[in-house]
Amino acid sequence: MVALASPTLAQQGRNFGFRIQFGTDVERLLRQAENHTAQFAALVDEREHYGLAERAHELERQLNMVGGDFEQRSSFYDRASNGYDRRSQVANALRVAQSINNAMRYRRVDFDVQREWSTVRFDLNRLARAYNLRQIG
């Protein structure tokens, strides 16, 4: 009896390290994170927290770059071939978000700003899990 270990046909076409980010779930997560980040940035601007406003807008730019990159891919195979680039972009956005999180710990901001940041952080941590990246503390 001879047994050969070979991947099944379904496994051959996938990169299991990045299987999640090609679905509609991650696209939806990304859009949600972009929307909540835009709301957070607008709220921080309105409340005149200048140090946070710059970081919030940088995070917004980083997420828009990831989202724009996602929209430019025309098919599943195009998206699959560039998963590492997108993962790197998400990691960059998470680094900016971590600096915002650190600032939020030490600055006095009102409840609305804290609540909006909590929503953004939740969205970004879901993206971090999808891409197997370190979550925001």
C-alpha positions as a Python dict, from the first residue, in 0.01 Angstrom:
ca = {
    (1, 'M'): (0, 0, 0),
    (2, 'V'): (146, 332, -109),
    (3, 'A'): (7, 664, 5),
    (4, 'L'): (112, 993, -136),
    (5, 'A'): (70, 1313, 58),
    (6, 'S'): (-45, 1580, -179),
    (7, 'P'): (-261, 1883, -125),
    (8, 'T'): (-614, 1863, -247),
    (9, 'L'): (-721, 2064, -544),
    (10, 'A'): (-892, 2321, -323),
    (11, 'Q'): (-580, 2372, -113),
    (12, 'Q'): (-356, 2428, -413),
    (13, 'G'): (-534, 2746, -517),
    (14, 'R'): (-521, 2912, -177),
    (15, 'N'): (-267, 3081, 38),
    (16, 'F'): (-396, 2986, 383),
    (17, 'G'): (-205, 3261, 560),
    (18, 'F'): (-424, 3517, 384),
    (19, 'R'): (-744, 3332, 310),
    (20, 'I'): (-971, 3576, 491),
    (21, 'Q'): (-878, 3904, 328),
    (22, 'F'): (-1007, 3810, -13),
    (23, 'G'): (-1366, 3777, 93),
    (24, 'T'): (-1635, 4035, 116),
    (25, 'D'): (-1601, 4028, 495),
    (26, 'V'): (-1263, 4198, 492),
    (27, 'E'): (-1374, 4446, 229),
    (28, 'R'): (-1673, 4529, 451),
    (29, 'L'): (-1444, 4556, 756),
    (30, 'L'): (-1215, 4790, 568),
    (31, 'R'): (-1503, 5016, 458),
    (32, 'Q'): (-1638, 5019, 811),
    (33, 'A'): (-1296, 5109, 954),
    (34, 'E'): (-1258, 5386, 695),
    (35, 'N'): (-1599, 5532, 780),
    (36, 'H'): (-1547, 5517, 1155),
    (37, 'T'): (-1198, 5665, 1121),
    (38, 'A'): (-1336, 5954, 915),
    (39, 'Q'): (-1597, 6017, 1185),
    (40, 'F'): (-1328, 6002, 1455),
    (41, 'A'): (-1104, 6245, 1264),
    (42, 'A'): (-1392, 6488, 1215),
    (43, 'L'): (-1484, 6470, 1583),
    (44, 'V'): (-1123, 6527, 1693),
    (45, 'D'): (-1101, 6825, 1456),
    (46, 'E'): (-1425, 6965, 1592),
    (47, 'R'): (-1309, 6929, 1953),
    (48, 'E'): (-970, 7082, 1864),
    (49, 'H'): (-742, 6806, 1988),
    (50, 'Y'): (-463, 6909, 1751),
    (51, 'G'): (-204, 6641, 1826),
    (52, 'L'): (-465, 6372, 1782),
    (53, 'A'): (-612, 6531, 1470),
    (54, 'E'): (-290, 6492, 1272),
    (55, 'R'): (-261, 6126, 1370),
    (56, 'A'): (-627, 6061, 1300),
    (57, 'H'): (-593, 6205, 950),
    (58, 'E'): (-277, 5999, 893),
    (59, 'L'): (-467, 5685, 995),
    (60, 'E'): (-748, 5785, 759),
    (61, 'R'): (-494, 5824, 474),
    (62, 'Q'): (-338, 5486, 551),
    (63, 'L'): (-676, 5310, 546),
    (64, 'N'): (-774, 5486, 224),
    (65, 'M'): (-453, 5357, 65),
    (66, 'V'): (-542, 5001, 166),
    (67, 'G'): (-899, 5046, 43),
    (68, 'G'): (-791, 5201, -285),
    (69, 'D'): (-546, 4918, -338),
    (70, 'F'): (-826, 4669, -275),
    (71, 'E'): (-1058, 4836, -526),
    (72, 'Q'): (-791, 4840, -797),
    (73, 'R'): (-768, 4461, -800),
    (74, 'S'): (-999, 4333, -1070),
    (75, 'S'): (-1025, 3967, -981),
    (76, 'F'): (-973, 3718, -702),
    (77, 'Y'): (-641, 3608, -849),
    (78, 'D'): (-509, 3964, -869),
    (79, 'R'): (-604, 4019, -506),
    (80, 'A'): (-454, 3686, -400),
    (81, 'S'): (-120, 3757, -563),
    (82, 'N'): (-69, 4078, -368),
    (83, 'G'): (-188, 3978, -19),
    (84, 'Y'): (146, 4054, 140),
    (85, 'D'): (143, 4413, 9),
    (86, 'R'): (-202, 4470, 152),
    (87, 'R'): (-97, 4310, 482),
    (88, 'S'): (196, 4550, 496),
    (89, 'Q'): (-34, 4847, 437),
    (90, 'V'): (-269, 4731, 712),
    (91, 'A'): (34, 4694, 942),
    (92, 'N'): (132, 5055, 865),
    (93, 'A'): (-219, 5174, 951),
    (94, 'L'): (-207, 4975, 1275),
    (95, 'R'): (121, 5143, 1373),
    (96, 'V'): (-42, 5484, 1332),
    (97, 'A'): (-343, 5362, 1528),
    (98, 'Q'): (-118, 5238, 1809),
    (99, 'S'): (32, 5587, 1843),
    (100, 'I'): (-321, 5731, 1863),
    (101, 'N'): (-411, 5471, 2123),
    (102, 'N'): (-108, 5569, 2332),
    (103, 'A'): (-205, 5936, 2308),
    (104, 'M'): (-565, 5858, 2405),
    (105, 'R'): (-442, 5698, 2727),
    (106, 'Y'): (-259, 6008, 2846),
    (107, 'R'): (-475, 6293, 2718),
    (108, 'R'): (-798, 6419, 2856),
    (109, 'V'): (-1062, 6384, 2590),
    (110, 'D'): (-1435, 6382, 2631),
    (111, 'F'): (-1662, 6081, 2627),
    (112, 'D'): (-1768, 6118, 2262),
    (113, 'V'): (-1408, 6110, 2141),
    (114, 'Q'): (-1330, 5809, 2362),
    (115, 'R'): (-1639, 5626, 2236),
    (116, 'E'): (-1557, 5697, 1872),
    (117, 'W'): (-1197, 5583, 1921),
    (118, 'S'): (-1322, 5264, 2085),
    (119, 'T'): (-1528, 5193, 1772),
    (120, 'V'): (-1231, 5259, 1542),
    (121, 'R'): (-1002, 5044, 1758),
    (122, 'F'): (-1254, 4758, 1752),
    (123, 'D'): (-1271, 4773, 1370),
    (124, 'L'): (-893, 4786, 1336),
    (125, 'N'): (-844, 4495, 1576),
    (126, 'R'): (-1081, 4288, 1362),
    (127, 'L'): (-870, 4376, 1057),
    (128, 'A'): (-555, 4288, 1253),
    (129, 'R'): (-698, 3944, 1334),
    (130, 'A'): (-794, 3890, 970),
    (131, 'Y'): (-437, 3963, 861),
    (132, 'N'): (-278, 3787, 1159),
    (133, 'L'): (-119, 4111, 1286),
    (134, 'R'): (-67, 4245, 1636),
    (135, 'Q'): (-380, 4410, 1772),
    (136, 'I'): (-401, 4756, 1922),
    (137, 'G'): (-366, 4741, 2302),
}
